[in-house]
Amino acid sequence: MLRMVGVNKKPNVKNDIIRVLSKHPGGLTTQNLSEMIGVSRNTVIRYASELKGEEVIYIRREGPLTLHYLKSLMEKFGKGFRPINSEESELQGSLVKKSG
């Protein structure tokens, strides 16, 4: 009998990200999420990007860190962070390189 390993991994990682962020209204870094869920940072980045596209989470840069917030908690607590998009992220990165 063949076993399909990892077939249902995607929904679990997404649900894990949502579950962990629901307990941390102040947001978490990619590294924090990676350690708490037990997956690589690249896996967190992949699924967090999907959740951002689904408008479930906000992602923003804070200096060198990327912070993730559950959108429903931000709205509940009235936090008005403006989420970054990829163009802004690239622009910020180029400005840091020029000024540094």
N, C-alpha and C positions, 0 to 999 in steps of 0.2 A: 504494500500500500504506500503510495506516494504522499508525502506531507508537504504542504506549501508553507514554507517558513516566511513569516513577515507579511502575509497577505493582508491581515487586518491591523497592521501596525499603524498605518496612517491615522485612522480615527482615534486610536488610543493616544497617540502623541498629541494630537490636537486637543483632545479632551483633557489630557494631563496638563497641558499648558493653561487651558482655561481654569481648571481646578486649582492649580497652584497660584495663578494670578488673582483668583477670587479671594484668596487668603492674604494677599499683599497689595492693598490699595495704593501704596506708595510706589508701586512698580518694581520690577526686577530686571537685572541685566541678563544678557544672553548667557553668560557664564553661570549666574545663579540658577536660571531655569535649567540649564544643562545638568548641573549637579543635582538639583532637586528631583528632576524627572529620571535621570540616569541614562541620558542619550548624549550624543556628541553636540557640540555647539553648531556644527553645520546642519544637523537634523533640526535643532531648534530654529535656526535661521530660516530653513526651508518651510517649516510648518507655520512659523510665526508670520512669514510673508503671506502665506495663504489666508491665515486668519485676519491679517490686515486687509487683504483684498475683499474678504467677506464682511469687513467692517465690524469685526468682533473685538479687535484689540487696536490700540494706538501704539505706534513705535516712534520714539524720538531720540535724538542724539543729545547727550549731555557731556560736552568735552569729548574724551575718547570712548565714552561708554554709549551703548545702545540700550535704552530702557524700554520695557514693554509694560503696558497698562491694559487692564480689562476695560473696555469702553463703557460697559454698564456701570462700573464702579466710579469712573470718572464723571459720568453724567449724574450719578446719585450724589456724589460729594461736591459737585459744581466745579470740578477742575476744568479749566479751559485751555488745556494745552493744544497747540496746533500741531497736528501730526506732520512729519516730514515726508517728502516724496523723494524719489531717487535723484531727480535733478538737483534739488536743494542739497541733498547729502553730498553729491559730487562737487557742487559749488563750494560748500563749506570745507570740504577736504582740500580743494585747490587753494582756497584762501588761507588755510592754516599753513600749507606748504610755502606759499609766497611770503607770508609774514614771519615765518620761523626761520 
